[in-house]
């Protein structure tokens, strides 16, 4: 890769901390390279902007964070 082991360790640790913080604080993680796609079971809450999936076994379609029923499929946004 052309970088020292110490530099690689610093970059890796920085990325790990940013991803961990985003997951804990339910923040959006954006990928600069490549494309991501969601299957039909991923949704976004229109009230609190949380993104979540609903297992197919479950019949109730509400946001697990705010319990709102104002949700939309992320598949519809592409």
MODELLER restraints for C-alpha pairs under 7 A, 6 or more apart:
rsr = mdl.restraints
at = mdl.atoms
rsr.add(forms.Gaussian(group=physical.xy_distance, feature=features.Distance(at['CA:22:A'], at['CA:28:A']), mean=6.60, stdev=0.5))
rsr.add(forms.Gaussian(group=physical.xy_distance, feature=features.Distance(at['CA:22:A'], at['CA:29:A']), mean=6.73, stdev=0.5))
rsr.add(forms.Gaussian(group=physical.xy_distance, feature=features.Distance(at['CA:38:A'], at['CA:74:A']), mean=6.68, stdev=0.5))
rsr.add(forms.Gaussian(group=physical.xy_distance, feature=features.Distance(at['CA:38:A'], at['CA:75:A']), mean=6.15, stdev=0.5))
rsr.add(forms.Gaussian(group=physical.xy_distance, feature=features.Distance(at['CA:39:A'], at['CA:75:A']), mean=6.53, stdev=0.5))
rsr.add(forms.Gaussian(group=physical.xy_distance, feature=features.Distance(at['CA:40:A'], at['CA:73:A']), mean=6.79, stdev=0.5))
rsr.add(forms.Gaussian(group=physical.xy_distance, feature=features.Distance(at['CA:40:A'], at['CA:75:A']), mean=5.73, stdev=0.5))
rsr.add(forms.Gaussian(group=physical.xy_distance, feature=features.Distance(at['CA:41:A'], at['CA:53:A']), mean=5.32, stdev=0.5))
rsr.add(forms.Gaussian(group=physical.xy_distance, feature=features.Distance(at['CA:41:A'], at['CA:54:A']), mean=5.57, stdev=0.5))
rsr.add(forms.Gaussian(group=physical.xy_distance, feature=features.Distance(at['CA:41:A'], at['CA:55:A']), mean=6.81, stdev=0.5))
rsr.add(forms.Gaussian(group=physical.xy_distance, feature=features.Distance(at['CA:42:A'], at['CA:52:A']), mean=5.63, stdev=0.5))
rsr.add(forms.Gaussian(group=physical.xy_distance, feature=features.Distance(at['CA:42:A'], at['CA:53:A']), mean=4.17, stdev=0.5))
rsr.add(forms.Gaussian(group=physical.xy_distance, feature=features.Distance(at['CA:42:A'], at['CA:54:A']), mean=6.59, stdev=0.5))
rsr.add(forms.Gaussian(group=physical.xy_distance, feature=features.Distance(at['CA:42:A'], at['CA:73:A']), mean=5.97, stdev=0.5))
rsr.add(forms.Gaussian(group=physical.xy_distance, feature=features.Distance(at['CA:42:A'], at['CA:74:A']), mean=5.77, stdev=0.5))
rsr.add(forms.Gaussian(group=physical.xy_distance, feature=features.Distance(at['CA:43:A'], at['CA:51:A']), mean=5.66, stdev=0.5))
rsr.add(forms.Gaussian(group=physical.xy_distance, feature=features.Distance(at['CA:43:A'], at['CA:52:A']), mean=5.45, stdev=0.5))
rsr.add(forms.Gaussian(group=physical.xy_distance, feature=features.Distance(at['CA:43:A'], at['CA:53:A']), mean=5.85, stdev=0.5))
rsr.add(forms.Gaussian(group=physical.xy_distance, feature=features.Distance(at['CA:43:A'], at['CA:71:A']), mean=6.37, stdev=0.5))
rsr.add(forms.Gaussian(group=physical.xy_distance, feature=features.Distance(at['CA:43:A'], at['CA:72:A']), mean=5.44, stdev=0.5))
rsr.add(forms.Gaussian(group=physical.xy_distance, feature=features.Distance(at['CA:43:A'], at['CA:73:A']), mean=4.33, stdev=0.5))
rsr.add(forms.Gaussian(group=physical.xy_distance, feature=features.Distance(at['CA:43:A'], at['CA:74:A']), mean=5.16, stdev=0.5))
rsr.add(forms.Gaussian(group=physical.xy_distance, feature=features.Distance(at['CA:44:A'], at['CA:50:A']), mean=5.60, stdev=0.5))
rsr.add(forms.Gaussian(group=physical.xy_distance, feature=features.Distance(at['CA:44:A'], at['CA:51:A']), mean=4.42, stdev=0.5))
rsr.add(forms.Gaussian(group=physical.xy_distance, feature=features.Distance(at['CA:44:A'], at['CA:52:A']), mean=6.46, stdev=0.5))
rsr.add(forms.Gaussian(group=physical.xy_distance, feature=features.Distance(at['CA:44:A'], at['CA:71:A']), mean=5.55, stdev=0.5))
rsr.add(forms.Gaussian(group=physical.xy_distance, feature=features.Distance(at['CA:44:A'], at['CA:72:A']), mean=5.53, stdev=0.5))
rsr.add(forms.Gaussian(group=physical.xy_distance, feature=features.Distance(at['CA:44:A'], at['CA:73:A']), mean=6.40, stdev=0.5))
rsr.add(forms.Gaussian(group=physical.xy_distance, feature=features.Distance(at['CA:44:A'], at['CA:74:A']), mean=6.37, stdev=0.5))
rsr.add(forms.Gaussian(group=physical.xy_distance, feature=features.Distance(at['CA:45:A'], at['CA:51:A']), mean=6.49, stdev=0.5))
rsr.add(forms.Gaussian(group=physical.xy_distance, feature=features.Distance(at['CA:45:A'], at['CA:63:A']), mean=6.02, stdev=0.5))
rsr.add(forms.Gaussian(group=physical.xy_distance, feature=features.Distance(at['CA:45:A'], at['CA:70:A']), mean=6.08, stdev=0.5))
rsr.add(forms.Gaussian(group=physical.xy_distance, feature=features.Distance(at['CA:45:A'], at['CA:71:A']), mean=4.36, stdev=0.5))
rsr.add(forms.Gaussian(group=physical.xy_distance, feature=features.Distance(at['CA:45:A'], at['CA:72:A']), mean=6.62, stdev=0.5))
rsr.add(forms.Gaussian(group=physical.xy_distance, feature=features.Distance(at['CA:46:A'], at['CA:70:A']), mean=5.59, stdev=0.5))
rsr.add(forms.Gaussian(group=physical.xy_distance, feature=features.Distance(at['CA:46:A'], at['CA:71:A']), mean=5.49, stdev=0.5))
rsr.add(forms.Gaussian(group=physical.xy_distance, feature=features.Distance(at['CA:47:A'], at['CA:68:A']), mean=6.93, stdev=0.5))
rsr.add(forms.Gaussian(group=physical.xy_distance, feature=features.Distance(at['CA:47:A'], at['CA:70:A']), mean=6.70, stdev=0.5))
rsr.add(forms.Gaussian(group=physical.xy_distance, feature=features.Distance(at['CA:48:A'], at['CA:66:A']), mean=6.92, stdev=0.5))
rsr.add(forms.Gaussian(group=physical.xy_distance, feature=features.Distance(at['CA:61:A'], at['CA:69:A']), mean=6.58, stdev=0.5))
rsr.add(forms.Gaussian(group=physical.xy_distance, feature=features.Distance(at['CA:62:A'], at['CA:68:A']), mean=5.51, stdev=0.5))
rsr.add(forms.Gaussian(group=physical.xy_distance, feature=features.Distance(at['CA:62:A'], at['CA:69:A']), mean=4.60, stdev=0.5))
rsr.add(forms.Gaussian(group=physical.xy_distance, feature=features.Distance(at['CA:63:A'], at['CA:69:A']), mean=6.40, stdev=0.5))
rsr.add(forms.Gaussian(group=physical.xy_distance, feature=features.Distance(at['CA:63:A'], at['CA:71:A']), mean=6.99, stdev=0.5))
